[in-house]
């Protein structure tokens, strides 16, 4: 497996993987990534900000994620809990794996890569938020030693559950 930053030429394949995830969420009755989100504009912004990454196998994109070191405005107010740290942190967003590669542990590899990237930037905390109905993501986070921290609200008012891990 190889990781690299995404380029504009990757947008079509990234969007294919995102659309697969959107269909999966809809089939599972999870109201996440619906209503045209994330869309091509969001992915393009991720790439322009240098925060979009792809996982490759034999040169083919098989997964995508965003790893950001920018403070999240929506993380400033957490309710029914608190963050583990108040230091600098990395954030993982938009993990998506090509449907043909699900069940192979690629999401674990994405988290592992995110941890390595954080450590190489002298950052020892990673935060993630997810939809309260996204049980597969919650299980992934727990298996990777993330701790539930509380509830945050996105800029559009959507409720998300928040996790953090120190590394």
MDTraj code that builds the backbone (N, CA, C; nanometers):
import mdtraj as md
import numpy as np

residues = "UNK UNK UNK UNK UNK UNK UNK UNK UNK UNK UNK UNK UNK UNK UNK UNK UNK UNK UNK UNK UNK UNK UNK UNK UNK UNK UNK UNK UNK UNK UNK UNK UNK UNK UNK UNK UNK UNK UNK UNK UNK UNK UNK UNK UNK UNK UNK UNK UNK UNK UNK UNK UNK UNK UNK UNK UNK UNK UNK UNK UNK UNK UNK UNK UNK UNK UNK UNK UNK UNK UNK UNK UNK UNK UNK UNK UNK UNK UNK UNK UNK UNK UNK UNK UNK UNK UNK UNK UNK UNK UNK UNK UNK UNK UNK UNK UNK UNK UNK UNK UNK UNK UNK UNK UNK UNK UNK UNK UNK UNK UNK UNK UNK UNK UNK UNK UNK UNK UNK UNK UNK UNK UNK UNK UNK UNK UNK UNK UNK UNK UNK UNK UNK UNK UNK UNK UNK UNK UNK UNK UNK UNK UNK UNK UNK UNK UNK UNK UNK UNK UNK UNK UNK UNK UNK UNK UNK UNK UNK UNK UNK UNK UNK UNK UNK UNK UNK".split()
xyz = np.array([
    [0.0836, -0.1189, 0.0000],
    [0.0000, 0.0000, 0.0000],
    [0.0878, 0.1248, 0.0000],
    [0.0438, 0.2216, -0.0719],
    [0.1165, 0.3486, -0.0797],
    [0.0181, 0.4615, -0.0529],
    [0.0645, 0.5639, 0.0186],
    [-0.0152, 0.6836, 0.0419],
    [0.0530, 0.8004, -0.0270],
    [-0.0272, 0.8925, -0.0758],
    [0.0263, 1.0179, -0.1270],
    [-0.0822, 1.1241, -0.1187],
    [-0.0370, 1.2502, -0.1299],
    [-0.1349, 1.3589, -0.1364],
    [-0.2120, 1.3474, -0.2674],
    [-0.3384, 1.3832, -0.2619],
    [-0.4229, 1.3793, -0.3809],
    [-0.3890, 1.4953, -0.4736],
    [-0.4148, 1.4744, -0.6014],
    [-0.3993, 1.5798, -0.7012],
    [-0.5335, 1.6002, -0.7710],
    [-0.5425, 1.7086, -0.8449],
    [-0.6685, 1.7386, -0.9154],
    [-0.7087, 1.6238, -1.0091],
    [-0.6103, 1.5550, -1.0644],
    [-0.6415, 1.4444, -1.1560],
    [-0.7044, 1.3249, -1.0833],
    [-0.7013, 1.3253, -0.9508],
    [-0.7610, 1.2168, -0.8715],
    [-0.9086, 1.2402, -0.8402],
    [-0.9594, 1.3590, -0.8682],
    [-1.0953, 1.3949, -0.8233],
    [-1.2010, 1.2966, -0.8717],
    [-1.1945, 1.2540, -0.9982],
    [-1.2968, 1.1633, -1.0508],
    [-1.3007, 1.0336, -0.9718],
    [-1.1840, 0.9738, -0.9455],
    [-1.1794, 0.8470, -0.8711],
    [-1.2201, 0.8691, -0.7252],
    [-1.1754, 0.9790, -0.6654],
    [-1.2157, 1.0085, -0.5270],
    [-1.3677, 1.0197, -0.5200],
    [-1.4272, 1.0910, -0.6154],
    [-1.5728, 1.1070, -0.6154],
    [-1.6433, 0.9733, -0.6371],
    [-1.5860, 0.8838, -0.7175],
    [-1.6447, 0.7500, -0.7341],
    [-1.6506, 0.6780, -0.5996],
    [-1.5419, 0.6852, -0.5235],
    [-1.5365, 0.6193, -0.3924],
    [-1.6339, 0.6857, -0.2958],
    [-1.6408, 0.8188, -0.2978],
    [-1.7349, 0.8927, -0.2124],
    [-1.8783, 0.8522, -0.2453],
    [-1.9104, 0.8419, -0.3744],
    [-2.0471, 0.8044, -0.4145],
    [-2.0808, 0.6636, -0.3683],
    [-1.9832, 0.5725, -0.3707],
    [-2.0058, 0.4375, -0.3178],
    [-2.0396, 0.4452, -0.1691],
    [-1.9666, 0.5276, -0.0963],
    [-1.9921, 0.5436, 0.0471],
    [-2.1298, 0.6044, 0.0720],
    [-2.1686, 0.7011, -0.0106],
    [-2.2999, 0.7630, 0.0048],
    [-2.4107, 0.6597, -0.0145],
    [-2.3952, 0.5734, -0.1140],
    [-2.4940, 0.4675, -0.1381],
    [-2.4981, 0.3719, -0.0192],
    [-2.3804, 0.3344, 0.0312],
    [-2.3727, 0.2451, 0.1475],
    [-2.4461, 0.3068, 0.2664],
    [-2.4184, 0.4341, 0.2961],
    [-2.4846, 0.4996, 0.4092],
    [-2.6362, 0.5005, 0.3910],
    [-2.6797, 0.5307, 0.2702],
    [-2.8238, 0.5350, 0.2437],
    [-2.8855, 0.3971, 0.2658],
    [-2.8187, 0.2925, 0.2164],
    [-2.8695, 0.1560, 0.2341],
    [-2.8743, 0.1157, 0.3811],
    [-2.7826, 0.1699, 0.4623],
    [-2.7776, 0.1395, 0.6051],
    [-2.8640, 0.2344, 0.6884],
    [-2.9386, 0.3236, 0.6210],
    [-3.0220, 0.4236, 0.6880],
    [-2.9410, 0.5146, 0.7790],
    [-2.8191, 0.5477, 0.7356],
    [-2.7339, 0.6412, 0.8078],
    [-2.7402, 0.7740, 0.7335],
    [-2.7872, 0.8769, 0.8018],
    [-2.8055, 1.0069, 0.7383],
    [-2.6750, 1.0866, 0.7410],
    [-2.5730, 1.0300, 0.6797],
    [-2.4428, 1.0957, 0.6717],
    [-2.4007, 1.0956, 0.5256],
    [-2.3363, 1.2039, 0.4840],
    [-2.2870, 1.2187, 0.3461],
    [-2.4016, 1.2157, 0.2445],
    [-2.5159, 1.2626, 0.2846],
    [-2.6279, 1.2731, 0.1919],
    [-2.6382, 1.4200, 0.1487],
    [-2.7360, 1.4538, 0.0734],
    [-2.7576, 1.5932, 0.0315],
    [-2.6358, 1.6539, -0.0374],
    [-2.5756, 1.5770, -0.1297],
    [-2.4662, 1.6270, -0.2135],
    [-2.3424, 1.6666, -0.1332],
    [-2.3145, 1.5932, -0.0274],
    [-2.1940, 1.6177, 0.0518],
    [-2.1265, 1.4854, 0.0818],
    [-1.9944, 1.4787, 0.0728],
    [-1.9064, 1.5790, 0.0131],
    [-1.9179, 1.5769, -0.1391],
    [-1.9057, 1.6933, -0.1965],
    [-1.9164, 1.7051, -0.3420],
    [-1.7792, 1.7392, -0.4009],
    [-1.7762, 1.7565, -0.5317],
    [-1.6498, 1.7821, -0.6013],
    [-1.5821, 1.9100, -0.5515],
    [-1.6613, 2.0100, -0.5189],
    [-1.6050, 2.1359, -0.4675],
    [-1.5335, 2.1138, -0.3339],
    [-1.5941, 2.0347, -0.2459],
    [-1.5341, 2.0032, -0.1161],
    [-1.4019, 1.9286, -0.1366],
    [-1.4042, 1.8283, -0.2244],
    [-1.2837, 1.7487, -0.2519],
    [-1.1758, 1.8377, -0.3131],
    [-1.2139, 1.9230, -0.4050],
    [-1.1192, 2.0164, -0.4673],
    [-1.0550, 2.1073, -0.3622],
    [-1.1349, 2.1577, -0.2692],
    [-1.0816, 2.2418, -0.1607],
    [-0.9842, 2.1631, -0.0729],
    [-1.0188, 2.0368, -0.0433],
    [-0.9292, 1.9515, 0.0356],
    [-0.7929, 1.9400, -0.0336],
    [-0.7965, 1.9205, -0.1657],
    [-0.6726, 1.9060, -0.2436],
    [-0.5948, 2.0368, -0.2424],
    [-0.6644, 2.1478, -0.2668],
    [-0.5978, 2.2794, -0.2678],
    [-0.5352, 2.3120, -0.1322],
    [-0.5984, 2.2655, -0.0242],
    [-0.5462, 2.2893, 0.1104],
    [-0.4349, 2.1917, 0.1487],
    [-0.4044, 2.0970, 0.0594],
    [-0.2998, 1.9990, 0.0860],
    [-0.3369, 1.8995, 0.1934],
    [-0.4677, 1.8732, 0.2101],
    [-0.5155, 1.7868, 0.3184],
    [-0.5773, 1.6557, 0.2691],
    [-0.5875, 1.6394, 0.1386],
    [-0.6488, 1.5199, 0.0812],
    [-0.5409, 1.4170, 0.0478],
    [-0.5681, 1.2922, 0.0858],
    [-0.4739, 1.1831, 0.0619],
    [-0.5461, 1.0667, -0.0033],
    [-0.4713, 0.9900, -0.0812],
    [-0.5247, 0.8679, -0.1393],
    [-0.4335, 0.7517, -0.1042],
    [-0.4945, 0.6342, -0.0967],
    [-0.4206, 0.5093, -0.0783],
    [-0.4217, 0.4387, -0.2126],
    [-0.3056, 0.3894, -0.2515],
    [-0.2922, 0.3237, -0.3808],
    [-0.2497, 0.1788, -0.3643],
    [-0.2978, 0.0961, -0.4556],
    [-0.2479, -0.0395, -0.4694],
    [-0.2203, -0.0591, -0.6174],
    [-0.0977, -0.0920, -0.6500],
    [-0.0559, -0.1076, -0.7904],
    [-0.0934, 0.0146, -0.8740],
    [-0.0776, 0.1329, -0.8154],
    [-0.1048, 0.2570, -0.8871],
    [-0.2505, 0.2968, -0.8938],
    [-0.3402, 0.2130, -0.8420],
    [-0.4837, 0.2432, -0.8447],
    [-0.5294, 0.2967, -0.7106],
    [-0.6105, 0.4016, -0.7141],
    [-0.6659, 0.4600, -0.5916],
    [-0.7719, 0.3655, -0.5359],
    [-0.7533, 0.3251, -0.4092],
    [-0.8483, 0.2322, -0.3480],
    [-0.9129, 0.2893, -0.2217],
    [-0.8632, 0.4048, -0.1756],
    [-0.9220, 0.4684, -0.0571],
    [-0.8798, 0.6146, -0.0549],
    [-0.9538, 0.6928, 0.0220],
    [-0.9259, 0.8360, 0.0330],
    [-0.9559, 0.8838, 0.1748],
    [-0.8908, 0.9910, 0.2134],
    [-0.9170, 1.0525, 0.3433],
    [-0.8664, 1.1955, 0.3423],
    [-0.9014, 1.2691, 0.4459],
    [-0.8484, 1.4029, 0.4691],
    [-0.7791, 1.3996, 0.6048],
    [-0.6582, 1.4522, 0.6070],
    [-0.5834, 1.4661, 0.7322],
    [-0.5458, 1.6129, 0.7424],
    [-0.5993, 1.6776, 0.8439],
    [-0.5831, 1.8221, 0.8573],
    [-0.5139, 1.8566, 0.9881],
    [-0.4354, 1.9626, 0.9837],
    [-0.3719, 2.0146, 1.1048],
    [-0.4248, 2.1541, 1.1376],
    [-0.5371, 2.1884, 1.0769],
    [-0.6031, 2.3152, 1.1023],
    [-0.7058, 2.2960, 1.2128],
    [-0.7075, 2.3868, 1.3093],
    [-0.8055, 2.3753, 1.4183],
    [-0.9471, 2.3793, 1.3608],
    [-1.0311, 2.2927, 1.4149],
    [-1.1708, 2.2845, 1.3728],
    [-1.2553, 2.3790, 1.4571],
    [-1.3213, 2.4703, 1.3910],
    [-1.4081, 2.5635, 1.4628],
    [-1.5180, 2.4886, 1.5394],
    [-1.5716, 2.3843, 1.4776],
    [-1.6798, 2.3091, 1.5423],
    [-1.6320, 2.2287, 1.6636],
    [-1.5001, 2.2169, 1.6830],
    [-1.4477, 2.1439, 1.7979],
    [-1.4271, 2.2340, 1.9198],
    [-1.4490, 2.3645, 1.9022],
    [-1.4284, 2.4576, 2.0134],
    [-1.5278, 2.4357, 2.1260],
    [-1.6509, 2.3968, 2.0901],
    [-1.7546, 2.3729, 2.1910],
    [-1.7949, 2.2265, 2.1883],
    [-1.7604, 2.1561, 2.2940],
    [-1.7979, 2.0156, 2.3062],
    [-1.8886, 2.0037, 2.4280],
    [-1.9967, 1.9287, 2.4122],
    [-2.0902, 1.9141, 2.5238],
    [-2.0951, 1.7682, 2.5676],
    [-2.1450, 1.7471, 2.6878],
    [-2.1559, 1.6128, 2.7469],
    [-2.0222, 1.5409, 2.7489],
    [-1.9159, 1.6155, 2.7733],
    [-1.7833, 1.5553, 2.7803],
    [-1.6769, 1.6608, 2.7603],
    [-1.5555, 1.6160, 2.7342],
    [-1.4466, 1.7091, 2.7067],
    [-1.3380, 1.6371, 2.6286],
    [-1.2564, 1.7164, 2.5596],
    [-1.1433, 1.6616, 2.4868],
    [-1.0392, 1.6105, 2.5857],
    [-0.9605, 1.5147, 2.5432],
    [-0.8551, 1.4577, 2.6277],
    [-0.7421, 1.5588, 2.6450],
    [-0.7077, 1.6282, 2.5362],
    [-0.5969, 1.7234, 2.5395],
    [-0.6443, 1.8613, 2.4962],
    [-0.5620, 1.9591, 2.5238],
    [-0.5860, 2.0949, 2.4747],
    [-0.4698, 2.1408, 2.3881],
    [-0.3887, 2.0456, 2.3426],
    [-0.2726, 2.0761, 2.2601],
    [-0.3108, 2.0790, 2.1122],
    [-0.2092, 2.0965, 2.0281],
    [-0.2296, 2.0865, 1.8839],
    [-0.2808, 1.9459, 1.8526],
    [-0.3602, 1.9349, 1.7460],
    [-0.4146, 1.8050, 1.7089],
    [-0.4285, 1.7938, 1.5575],
    [-0.4294, 1.6710, 1.5118],
    [-0.4647, 1.6413, 1.3738],
    [-0.6099, 1.5983, 1.3704],
    [-0.6702, 1.6102, 1.2543],
    [-0.8100, 1.5699, 1.2376],
    [-0.8191, 1.4788, 1.1161],
    [-0.8901, 1.3689, 1.1332],
    [-0.9181, 1.2811, 1.0197],
    [-1.0624, 1.3055, 0.9778],
    [-1.0809, 1.3301, 0.8490],
    [-1.2143, 1.3460, 0.7914],
    [-1.2277, 1.2558, 0.6685],
    [-1.3494, 1.2248, 0.6361],
    [-1.3854, 1.1649, 0.5083],
    [-1.3057, 1.0404, 0.4696],
    [-1.2965, 0.9452, 0.5606],
    [-1.2381, 0.8155, 0.5247],
    [-1.3379, 0.7433, 0.4345],
    [-1.2913, 0.6991, 0.3193],
    [-1.3768, 0.6217, 0.2286],
    [-1.2901, 0.5203, 0.1543],
    [-1.3405, 0.3978, 0.1486],
    [-1.2690, 0.2876, 0.0848],
    [-1.3532, 0.2361, -0.0323],
    [-1.2871, 0.2121, -0.1443],
    [-1.3536, 0.1544, -0.2612],
    [-1.4263, 0.0270, -0.2182],
    [-1.5497, 0.0108, -0.2613],
    [-1.6327, -0.1038, -0.2208],
    [-1.5654, -0.2374, -0.2501],
    [-1.4851, -0.2441, -0.3542],
    [-1.4164, -0.3686, -0.3890],
    [-1.3066, -0.4050, -0.2898],
    [-1.2724, -0.3122, -0.2009],
    [-1.1629, -0.3339, -0.1060],
    [-1.2085, -0.3280, 0.0394],
    [-1.3398, -0.3216, 0.0617],
    [-1.3914, -0.3175, 0.1992],
    [-1.3621, -0.4501, 0.2697],
    [-1.3422, -0.4411, 0.4007],
    [-1.3196, -0.5607, 0.4799],
    [-1.1752, -0.6078, 0.4824],
    [-1.0850, -0.5298, 0.4242],
    [-0.9438, -0.5692, 0.4196],
    [-0.8585, -0.4934, 0.5207],
    [-0.9235, -0.4140, 0.6060],
    [-0.8492, -0.3405, 0.7084],
    [-0.7859, -0.2114, 0.6588],
    [-0.8318, -0.1610, 0.5452],
    [-0.7708, -0.0393, 0.4898],
    [-0.7981, 0.0838, 0.5761],
    [-0.9127, 0.0891, 0.6409],
    [-0.9419, 0.2032, 0.7283],
    [-0.8451, 0.2058, 0.8465],
    [-0.8077, 0.0872, 0.8958],
    [-0.7054, 0.0805, 1.0022],
    [-0.5732, 0.1366, 0.9504],
    [-0.5396, 0.1029, 0.8257],
    [-0.4152, 0.1521, 0.7654],
    [-0.4179, 0.3045, 0.7507],
    [-0.5349, 0.3580, 0.7171],
    [-0.5492, 0.5036, 0.7047],
    [-0.5239, 0.5692, 0.8407],
    [-0.5796, 0.5112, 0.9456],
    [-0.5587, 0.5675, 1.0800],
    [-0.4109, 0.5586, 1.1173],
    [-0.3498, 0.4448, 1.0901],
    [-0.2075, 0.4269, 1.1205],
    [-0.1231, 0.5315, 1.0457],
    [-0.1528, 0.5524, 0.9184],
    [-0.0805, 0.6521, 0.8395],
    [-0.1035, 0.7923, 0.8980],
    [-0.2269, 0.8206, 0.9387],
    [-0.2596, 0.9503, 0.9991],
    [-0.1778, 0.9732, 1.1255],
    [-0.1636, 0.8693, 1.2055],
    [-0.0832, 0.8788, 1.3278],
    [0.0624, 0.9101, 1.2942],
    [0.1164, 0.8401, 1.1952],
    [0.2551, 0.8641, 1.1544],
    [0.2741, 1.0072, 1.1049],
    [0.1769, 1.0554, 1.0275],
    [0.1833, 1.1922, 0.9757],
    [0.1787, 1.2936, 1.0906],
    [0.0925, 1.2685, 1.1876],
    [0.0851, 1.3571, 1.3049],
    [0.2193, 1.3593, 1.3779],
    [0.2727, 1.2413, 1.4066],
    [0.3993, 1.2340, 1.4803],
    [0.5120, 1.3029, 1.4043],
    [0.5131, 1.2906, 1.2714],
    [0.6179, 1.3567, 1.1931],
    [0.6050, 1.5090, 1.1980],
    [0.4881, 1.5566, 1.2375],
    [0.4634, 1.7003, 1.2552],
    [0.4641, 1.7396, 1.4028],
    [0.5150, 1.6488, 1.4879],
    [0.5234, 1.6716, 1.6320],
    [0.3861, 1.7004, 1.6945],
    [0.2865, 1.6290, 1.6454],
    [0.1501, 1.6402, 1.6979],
    [0.1154, 1.5052, 1.7592],
    [0.0628, 1.5086, 1.8829],
    [0.0420, 1.3852, 1.9578],
    [-0.1044, 1.3585, 1.9917],
    [-0.1936, 1.4151, 1.9125],
    [-0.3362, 1.3956, 1.9351],
    [-0.4078, 1.3953, 1.8001],
    [-0.5046, 1.3054, 1.7868],
    [-0.5882, 1.3007, 1.6661],
    [-0.7338, 1.3049, 1.7100],
    [-0.8115, 1.3859, 1.6411],
    [-0.9551, 1.3950, 1.6682],
    [-1.0344, 1.3530, 1.5441],
    [-1.1516, 1.2979, 1.5703],
    [-1.2417, 1.2531, 1.4649],
    [-1.3841, 1.2764, 1.5137],
    [-1.4722, 1.3130, 1.4217],
    [-1.6140, 1.3148, 1.4567],
    [-1.6898, 1.2307, 1.3549],
    [-1.8014, 1.1757, 1.3973],
    [-1.8817, 1.0943, 1.3072],
    [-2.0289, 1.1023, 1.3461],
    [-2.1119, 1.0602, 1.2561],
    [-2.2562, 1.0563, 1.2780],
    [-2.2865, 0.9529, 1.3863],
    [-2.3830, 0.9842, 1.4718],
    [-2.4143, 0.8933, 1.5826],
    [-2.4672, 0.7589, 1.5348],
    [-2.5155, 0.7512, 1.4115],
    [-2.5652, 0.6238, 1.3578],
    [-2.4573, 0.5473, 1.2804],
    [-2.3412, 0.6067, 1.2631],
    [-2.2343, 0.5411, 1.1875],
    [-2.1569, 0.4466, 1.2804],
    [-2.2198, 0.3349, 1.3109],
    [-2.1624, 0.2362, 1.4032],
    [-2.0324, 0.1755, 1.3475],
    [-2.0235, 0.1451, 1.2176],
    [-1.8962, 0.0916, 1.1676],
    [-1.7776, 0.1855, 1.1957],
    [-1.7963, 0.3161, 1.1780],
    [-1.6880, 0.4108, 1.2057],
    [-1.6589, 0.4156, 1.3555],
    [-1.7615, 0.4153, 1.4365],
    [-1.7403, 0.4164, 1.5818],
    [-1.6624, 0.2926, 1.6259],
    [-1.6970, 0.1768, 1.5694],
    [-1.6248, 0.0543, 1.6027],
    [-1.4795, 0.0624, 1.5578],
    [-1.4563, 0.1169, 1.4396],
    [-1.3201, 0.1346, 1.3890],
    [-1.2400, 0.2223, 1.4850],
    [-1.2995, 0.3321, 1.5275],
    [-1.2296, 0.4234, 1.6174],
    [-1.1976, 0.3550, 1.7503],
    [-1.2937, 0.2833, 1.8057],
    [-1.2708, 0.2143, 1.9337],
    [-1.1616, 0.1083, 1.9202],
    [-1.1622, 0.0332, 1.8088],
    [-1.0585, -0.0684, 1.7860],
    [-0.9203, -0.0055, 1.7742],
    [-0.9160, 0.1212, 1.7350],
    [-0.7890, 0.1913, 1.7204],
    [-0.7595, 0.2816, 1.8391],
    [-0.8249, 0.2521, 1.9514],
    [-0.7989, 0.3178, 2.0806],
    [-0.8364, 0.4658, 2.0869],
    [-0.9320, 0.5072, 2.0053],
    [-0.9881, 0.6415, 2.0208],
    [-1.0876, 0.6360, 2.1360],
    [-1.0971, 0.7450, 2.2088],
    [-1.1884, 0.7533, 2.3220],
    [-1.3015, 0.8504, 2.2892],
    [-1.4224, 0.8110, 2.3259],
    [-1.5377, 0.8999, 2.3101],
    [-1.5180, 1.0213, 2.3998],
    [-1.5397, 1.1412, 2.3438],
    [-1.5171, 1.2638, 2.4211],
    [-1.6426, 1.3474, 2.4434],
    [-1.7442, 1.3349, 2.3598],
    [-1.8642, 1.4155, 2.3754],
    [-1.9307, 1.4429, 2.2417],
    [-2.0094, 1.5479, 2.2402],
    [-2.0885, 1.5838, 2.1223],
    [-2.0451, 1.7213, 2.0724],
    [-2.0309, 1.7301, 1.9407],
    [-2.0033, 1.8605, 1.8784],
    [-2.1123, 1.8861, 1.7740],
    [-2.1214, 2.0109, 1.7312],
    [-2.2155, 2.0463, 1.6257],
    [-2.1388, 2.1112, 1.5122],
    [-2.1658, 2.0644, 1.3913],
    [-2.1021, 2.1208, 1.2727],
    [-2.1582, 2.2598, 1.2458],
    [-2.0943, 2.3292, 1.1540],
    [-2.1384, 2.4663, 1.1232],
    [-2.2829, 2.4717, 1.0760],
    [-2.3305, 2.3637, 1.0104],
    [-2.4692, 2.3611, 0.9635],
    [-2.5667, 2.3149, 1.0723],
    [-2.5141, 2.2924, 1.1942],
    [-2.5982, 2.2526, 1.3066],
    [-2.6108, 2.1029, 1.3254],
    [-2.5519, 2.0239, 1.2341],
    [-2.5614, 1.8789, 1.2456],
    [-2.4839, 1.8286, 1.3674],
    [-2.5452, 1.7355, 1.4385],
    [-2.4859, 1.6776, 1.5597],
    [-2.3890, 1.5663, 1.5205],
    [-2.2732, 1.5631, 1.5857],
    [-2.1740, 1.4579, 1.5634],
    [-2.1150, 1.4148, 1.6976],
    [-2.0749, 1.2894, 1.7045],
    [-2.0066, 1.2436, 1.8240],
    [-1.8561, 1.2516, 1.7986],
    [-1.7847, 1.2917, 1.9020],
    [-1.6437, 1.3247, 1.8869],
    [-1.5553, 1.2269, 1.9624],
    [-1.4410, 1.1959, 1.9006],
    [-1.3437, 1.1037, 1.9573],
    [-1.2057, 1.1664, 1.9497],
    [-1.1173, 1.1219, 2.0391],
    [-0.9788, 1.1674, 2.0375],
    [-0.8882, 1.0535, 2.0786],
    [-0.7673, 1.0573, 2.0274],
    [-0.6652, 0.9599, 2.0634],
    [-0.5334, 1.0332, 2.0806],
    [-0.4617, 1.0009, 2.1870],
    [-0.3263, 1.0548, 2.2024],
    [-0.2285, 0.9506, 2.1517],
    [-0.1236, 1.0018, 2.0881],
    [-0.0237, 0.9122, 2.0277],
    [0.1165, 0.9514, 2.0698],
])
top = md.Topology()
chain = top.add_chain()
for i, resn in enumerate(residues, 1):
    res = top.add_residue(resn, chain, resSeq=i)
    for name in ("N", "CA", "C"):
        top.add_atom(name, md.element.get_by_symbol(name[0]), res)
traj = md.Trajectory(xyz[None], top)
